Amino acid sequence: MFWLPGNWASLWRYWWALGSFGKALSNVLSHNPGFAPERLVSFSIDPRLSGYDFAAGNQIYRDILQRLQNLPAVQAAAVAEIGPLMHSRSMTNVSVEGFWSHNPEDYDSDINAVGAGYFRTLGTPLIAGREFTAADHADAPQVAIVNQAFAKHFLPAQNPIGKHFHRGSGGPFDIEIVSVVKDANTMNLREAQSPAYYMPLDQYFAKETRSRRVSFFLRSSANAATLERDIRATVRAIAPNLPVYDLKTMAERVNESIYTERLSALLAVLFGSLASILAAVGLFGVVAYSVARHTPEIGIRLALGALPAQVLRLVMRGASACGGWHSHRHPRRIGTHSPHERPTPTECPLAA
């Protein structure tokens, strides 16, 4: 026979914890990642894999981007070194005019190189300033866009537009901040927002001597399968031997980033349901045993005028006392046992 846990409150605590966990998962799912994942697709290429040099790789980026922007169902397309939820990030230290700290880690910031229209394509709102344009080429004055966390950390209570900083320690403040954008999650939806700045792709790669991996982002009204086919055909037409990899919708990336939370929630629900079933079976066994042992007493009570509902309450109260719900109502019985003992089912009378 199944025996109920002495402390039924433990089962309720478990479900309360499960509810709290579900609420936390709901908060993650409703969290604004700083971009609009709907109808957004991303993929990556790396010309180094096919032996392209820096000049050829740069030309390939431009040709692919231009053709993607001309696809009928594509509303916006942009290129960047890395993107959100792509399991990659770059960090560097920066020197910001007017900022000083004893802690070397306070100078750290994420960095990303992005092309014109990147934030519009991702749906990341501009708080102030402008997007990068074709005028922000390699020979133009260096500019940057910073996120809200960067502005709050390095330039608190100041207007960051027009301020300057340097990539690395020391050196002249040669990069001008031209915009502030909303914070966006980089690695997953649970991370705390960290300072980050973005540079134009051409300026960031100006000192490079070899081609680099880049990622493309497309916002399109076409379905994912059709868009994937068009993307692969476009890349194949420009560079037949260049592989396309990590092609996914942004919704898929969001789901992958919370896979652990989803799995944990599923397991918690399964084990919670199993515990509830075992508890229900145990309660049924206790009640059935109690009724079977006290059938004559129940008959006498009914004969003396007790209502069925009253008898049912007595039976359930006695069963719950055996389960430990109302053991405080039976001090005399508790006092006859050691602290580590429980009354057996045969010692569970109907409640008075």
C-alpha positions as MATLAB code, in Angstrom:
seq = 'MFWLPGNWASLWRYWWALGSFGKALSNVLSHNPGFAPERLVSFSIDPRLSGYDFAAGNQIYRDILQRLQNLPAVQAAAVAEIGPLMHSRSMTNVSVEGFWSHNPEDYDSDINAVGAGYFRTLGTPLIAGREFTAADHADAPQVAIVNQAFAKHFLPAQNPIGKHFHRGSGGPFDIEIVSVVKDANTMNLREAQSPAYYMPLDQYFAKETRSRRVSFFLRSSANAATLERDIRATVRAIAPNLPVYDLKTMAERVNESIYTERLSALLAVLFGSLASILAAVGLFGVVAYSVARHTPEIGIRLALGALPAQVLRLVMRGASACGGWHSHRHPRRIGTHSPHERPTPTECPLAA';
ca = [
       0.000    0.000    0.000;
       1.204    3.513   -0.786;
       1.810    5.699    2.227;
       1.410    9.452    2.033;
       4.255   11.773    3.016;
       3.876   13.008    6.551;
       4.263   16.590    5.423;
       1.821   17.324    2.637;
       3.052   20.891    2.631;
       6.169   19.639    0.822;
       4.046   18.780   -2.200;
       2.469   22.211   -2.195;
       5.908   23.809   -1.839;
       7.016   21.850   -4.880;
       4.123   23.149   -6.963;
       4.733   26.655   -5.682;
       8.371   26.389   -6.800;
       7.215   24.999  -10.149;
       4.880   27.963  -10.525;
       7.735   30.352   -9.774;
       9.890   28.570  -12.337;
       7.100   28.810  -14.896;
       6.777   32.504  -14.219;
      10.524   32.958  -14.725;
      10.300   31.066  -18.038;
       7.354   33.227  -19.062;
       9.406   36.325  -18.293;
      12.220   35.044  -20.511;
       9.791   34.303  -23.331;
       8.208   37.756  -23.068;
      11.585   39.484  -22.750;
      12.351   42.056  -25.448;
      15.737   41.000  -26.895;
      16.358   44.422  -28.454;
      15.469   43.323  -31.985;
      12.430   41.972  -33.830;
      12.959   38.240  -34.562;
       9.822   37.882  -36.697;
      10.518   37.244  -40.408;
      14.246   37.732  -39.851;
      16.767   35.277  -41.298;
      20.526   35.205  -40.886;
      23.419   33.237  -42.330;
      27.201   33.433  -42.491;
      29.971   33.059  -45.042;
      33.740   32.997  -44.665;
      35.731   33.607  -47.879;
      38.870   32.323  -46.141;
      37.412   28.825  -46.356;
      37.615   29.043  -50.145;
      40.978   30.813  -50.352;
      39.769   34.333  -51.166;
      42.082   37.187  -50.223;
      40.981   40.387  -48.473;
      40.097   42.373  -51.594;
      38.191   39.515  -53.214;
      36.383   38.752  -49.942;
      35.249   42.359  -49.552;
      33.937   42.428  -53.080;
      32.015   39.216  -52.466;
      30.336   40.769  -49.404;
      29.186   43.741  -51.421;
      27.966   41.718  -54.396;
      26.003   39.285  -52.236;
      24.431   42.088  -50.214;
      23.384   43.993  -53.322;
      21.731   40.946  -54.864;
      19.981   40.028  -51.632;
      18.563   43.538  -51.336;
      17.143   43.166  -54.855;
      15.234   39.958  -54.094;
      11.475   40.603  -54.528;
      10.347   39.508  -51.046;
      13.218   41.145  -49.124;
      12.294   44.373  -47.349;
      15.726   44.990  -45.798;
      19.150   43.360  -45.759;
      22.376   44.161  -43.943;
      25.752   42.673  -43.139;
      27.760   42.503  -39.907;
      30.726   40.669  -38.494;
      28.528   38.897  -35.930;
      24.904   39.109  -34.885;
      22.685   38.475  -31.872;
      22.304   34.934  -30.522;
      25.004   33.595  -32.861;
      27.177   32.284  -30.000;
      29.999   34.685  -30.759;
      31.190   38.012  -29.420;
      34.221   40.301  -29.601;
      35.497   42.400  -26.728;
      38.097   45.121  -26.363;
      39.024   47.849  -23.946;
      38.277   51.478  -24.756;
      39.431   54.889  -23.565;
      36.521   57.324  -23.349;
      37.113   61.017  -22.885;
      36.181   62.061  -19.374;
      36.016   58.499  -18.012;
      38.497   57.102  -15.501;
      38.457   54.084  -13.167;
      40.844   52.146  -10.912;
      39.422   48.840  -12.165;
      40.860   47.748  -15.543;
      37.704   45.720  -16.260;
      35.653   48.917  -16.250;
      37.226   49.779  -19.609;
      35.924   46.616  -21.325;
      33.293   46.780  -24.039;
      31.804   44.511  -26.673;
      32.508   45.542  -30.257;
      30.850   44.672  -33.542;
      31.316   45.808  -37.114;
      28.080   46.416  -39.001;
      27.042   47.721  -42.393;
      24.581   50.419  -43.388;
      20.984   49.696  -42.425;
      21.912   47.023  -39.871;
      19.743   48.344  -37.037;
      16.804   49.038  -39.336;
      17.004   45.473  -40.646;
      17.111   43.952  -37.165;
      14.420   46.252  -35.837;
      16.686   47.681  -33.122;
      15.412   51.166  -32.261;
      17.692   54.189  -32.413;
      17.483   56.212  -29.204;
      19.298   59.193  -30.709;
      21.461   59.978  -33.729;
      21.683   58.231  -37.083;
      22.472   54.915  -38.706;
      25.651   54.238  -40.620;
      25.544   55.106  -44.323;
      27.697   54.520  -47.366;
      29.471   57.791  -46.493;
      31.073   56.053  -43.474;
      33.726   54.406  -45.634;
      37.285   53.501  -44.738;
      38.684   56.955  -45.592;
      36.000   58.909  -43.712;
      36.370   60.082  -40.084;
      35.889   57.169  -37.706;
      32.449   56.975  -36.134;
      30.650   54.607  -33.791;
      27.207   53.795  -32.491;
      26.955   52.815  -28.809;
      24.255   51.000  -26.893;
      22.446   52.292  -23.834;
      24.670   50.295  -21.462;
      27.792   51.898  -22.976;
      26.358   55.396  -22.562;
      25.237   54.700  -18.997;
      28.569   53.171  -17.975;
      31.074   55.493  -19.650;
      29.073   58.711  -20.008;
      26.495   58.820  -17.208;
      24.178   61.831  -17.134;
      25.730   63.112  -20.361;
      24.684   63.368  -23.973;
      26.924   60.790  -25.674;
      26.377   62.190  -29.180;
      29.543   63.969  -30.273;
      31.733   62.427  -27.550;
      34.924   60.655  -28.551;
      36.794   57.537  -27.494;
      39.738   55.407  -28.567;
      39.761   51.709  -29.327;
      42.320   50.330  -26.896;
      44.220   52.056  -24.114;
      45.842   55.442  -24.582;
      46.034   57.061  -27.999;
      43.968   59.947  -29.358;
      40.185   60.031  -28.990;
      39.682   59.422  -32.689;
      36.235   57.758  -32.821;
      33.151   59.954  -32.605;
      29.854   58.676  -31.215;
      27.086   59.490  -33.680;
      24.200   57.467  -32.268;
      22.786   55.514  -29.325;
      20.764   52.332  -29.875;
      18.657   50.170  -27.631;
      20.447   47.380  -25.768;
      20.227   44.005  -27.503;
      21.052   40.520  -26.247;
      24.209   39.103  -27.770;
      24.700   35.564  -26.427;
      21.336   34.638  -24.872;
      18.160   36.126  -23.465;
      19.285   35.787  -19.839;
      22.479   37.809  -19.959;
      22.823   41.208  -18.339;
      23.328   44.005  -20.820;
      26.969   45.006  -21.159;
      28.514   48.065  -22.849;
      28.859   47.656  -26.596;
      29.754   49.815  -29.564;
      29.417   49.321  -33.296;
      31.713   50.522  -36.059;
      31.125   50.723  -39.816;
      32.250   47.505  -41.454;
      34.615   49.245  -43.895;
      36.322   51.255  -41.139;
      36.652   48.245  -38.857;
      38.198   46.097  -41.602;
      40.384   48.932  -42.978;
      43.546   47.616  -41.296;
      42.844   43.967  -42.061;
      45.025   42.057  -44.466;
      42.803   39.012  -44.936;
      39.125   38.421  -45.437;
      36.880   37.822  -42.452;
      33.734   35.905  -41.699;
      30.593   38.012  -41.969;
      26.910   37.405  -41.329;
      23.962   38.585  -43.384;
      20.529   39.509  -42.059;
      17.386   39.637  -44.172;
      13.884   40.709  -43.286;
      11.505   39.171  -45.779;
       7.842   38.358  -46.320;
       8.747   35.063  -48.001;
       8.553   31.788  -46.098;
      11.780   30.395  -44.650;
      12.140   27.554  -47.191;
      11.765   29.865  -50.193;
      14.152   32.418  -48.735;
      16.749   29.751  -47.958;
      16.623   28.567  -51.556;
      17.029   32.134  -52.850;
      19.938   32.810  -50.485;
      21.869   29.736  -51.550;
      21.212   30.455  -55.208;
      22.433   34.049  -54.802;
      25.673   33.058  -53.098;
      26.276   30.246  -55.582;
      25.860   32.648  -58.508;
      28.580   34.963  -57.128;
      30.974   32.454  -55.523;
      30.119   28.862  -56.523;
      32.645   27.297  -54.135;
      31.744   29.454  -51.103;
      29.737   27.555  -48.467;
      26.731   29.062  -46.715;
      26.460   28.012  -43.086;
      24.511   28.756  -39.906;
      21.425   29.663  -41.930;
      18.518   30.017  -39.476;
      15.554   32.175  -38.737;
      15.995   34.465  -35.765;
      12.972   32.819  -34.141;
      14.924   29.533  -34.208;
      17.875   31.223  -32.517;
      15.607   32.624  -29.814;
      14.160   29.158  -29.154;
      17.626   27.595  -29.028;
      18.793   30.183  -26.501;
      16.091   29.090  -24.025;
      16.318   25.350  -24.742;
      17.636   24.621  -21.234;
      14.773   26.518  -19.609;
      12.187   24.738  -21.760;
      13.658   21.310  -20.966;
      13.833   22.068  -17.243;
      10.220   23.235  -17.246;
       9.098   20.075  -19.048;
      10.932   17.791  -16.604;
       9.586   19.738  -13.628;
       6.016   19.362  -14.904;
       6.503   15.628  -15.524;
       7.933   14.945  -12.069;
       5.338   17.196  -10.447;
       2.542   15.315  -12.205;
       4.028   11.982  -11.114;
       4.250   13.194   -7.506;
       0.621   14.352   -7.626;
      -0.537   10.993   -9.010;
       1.332    9.087   -6.295;
      -0.119   11.389   -3.644;
      -3.637   10.893   -5.010;
      -3.210    7.098   -5.062;
      -1.892    7.195   -1.519;
      -4.804    9.331   -0.336;
      -7.251    6.955   -1.988;
      -5.631    4.009   -0.240;
      -5.771    5.672    3.178;
      -9.406    6.706    2.769;
     -10.444    3.270    1.470;
      -8.663    1.534    4.350;
     -10.199    3.859    6.910;
     -13.703    3.402    5.537;
     -13.311   -0.391    5.410;
     -12.200   -0.533    9.069;
     -14.928    1.791   10.306;
     -17.901    0.580    8.269;
     -19.872   -0.433   11.432;
     -19.178    2.935   13.038;
     -20.281    4.745    9.878;
     -23.475    2.706    9.835;
     -24.210    3.606   13.468;
     -23.635    7.293   12.806;
     -25.988    7.235    9.829;
     -28.589    5.329   11.863;
     -28.394    7.983   14.574;
     -29.160   10.720   12.053;
     -25.773   11.850   10.776;
     -25.891   13.263    7.285;
     -23.759   11.633    4.553;
     -21.881   14.912    4.094;
     -20.997   14.931    7.796;
     -19.726   11.372    7.647;
     -17.676   12.215    4.545;
     -16.075   15.143    6.356;
     -15.184   12.878    9.302;
     -13.634   10.300    6.986;
     -11.556   12.883    5.103;
     -10.499   14.611    8.309;
      -9.321   11.345    9.779;
      -7.450   10.465    6.581;
      -5.757   13.844    6.479;
      -4.722   13.434   10.111;
      -3.035   10.155    9.158;
      -1.288   11.956    6.301;
       0.013   14.557    8.686;
      -2.159   17.503    7.575;
      -3.821   18.004   10.971;
      -1.545   16.141   13.341;
      -1.611   19.191   15.611;
      -5.223   18.261   16.379;
      -4.109   14.992   18.016;
      -1.517   15.969   20.650;
      -2.276   12.948   22.768;
      -1.576   10.549   19.910;
       1.579   12.369   18.867;
       2.895   12.282   22.398;
       2.900    8.479   22.405;
       5.467    8.315   19.567;
       9.046    9.371   19.170;
       9.718   12.441   16.982;
      10.775   10.181   14.110;
       7.728    7.872   14.161;
       4.396    8.187   12.453;
       1.111    6.513   13.338;
       0.361    3.511   11.170;
      -2.836    3.275    9.127;
      -4.415    0.998   11.794;
      -4.029    3.830   14.304;
      -6.024    6.327   12.236;
      -9.561    6.548   13.588;
     -12.358    8.658   12.254;
     -12.131   12.209   13.495;
     -14.438   13.048   16.382;
];
